[in-house]
Amino acid sequence: MNPYVNEDVMWQRLKDLQMEAENRRLYGPRAPGTLDVLRLLGRGAWLLAGLAMRRAPRRNWIEAPRGEKSSRVA
């Protein structure tokens, strides 16, 4: 068994990574695809639905509600 096989594989991997980085630099940013656009629209719709959702008003627990007496036991 060759003890340098791992080094050869790692050297090939390094060359592949460098070639991929060079290709990305040469071709530049790509235009968004159909799935990317649908994903963005879905996020916007989800956000809009969350903002439009109505919530019940929060109760102020410090003061007693109107018309009711505080039932504190001393």
N, C-alpha and C positions, 0 to 999 in steps of 0.2 A: 504494500500500500504506500502510495506517495505521500510523504509528510507535508508537501507543499500544495496539496490540492486546495485546501481552504484559502491559502494566499492567492492562488490563481483565480478562484471563484470571486474573492473579494475585490481583486484588481479588475475583473470583468464588470462586476457590479458598479465599481467607482466610475469606470469609463461609460457605462450605460447612464448613470445619473448625470454625468457631465454632458453627455449628448442630449439628454432630455432637457436639461436646463438651457442649453444652447438653442435647442429648437423652440422652447417657450419664448426665449428672448427674441429670436428672429421673427416668429409669427405673431407675436404681440398678443394683446388681450382679444379674446374671441367674443363674438356677439352672443347675447343670451339666447339660449335655445328655448324651445316650446315648454319643456318641463320647468325651466327656471322661471319663465314668465308666469306659468300657472301657479308655481309655488309662491311667488311674490303676491299674486292676486289673492290667493288663499289666505296668506297672512294678513293682508289688508282687510279682507272681509271678516276674518276672525276678530281683528282689533276693532273694527267698526261695530260688529255685533256686541262685543264686550262693552263698548262705550255706550251703546244705545240701550243696554239692558237696564231696566228700572230696578231700583232697590228700595226696600222699605226704610223709612226714616229710623235713625238710631235713637234709642231711648236714653234720656239723660238719667243715669242712675243716682246722681247726687241729690236731686230734688224729687219730692213726691209728685206724682201726676196731678193734674188739676182736679179738684173736687175730692181728693182722697187725703186722709190724714196719715201722717207718718206713724208707722206702727213699731216704733223703737221701744225695746224693753230696757229699762234702766237697771 
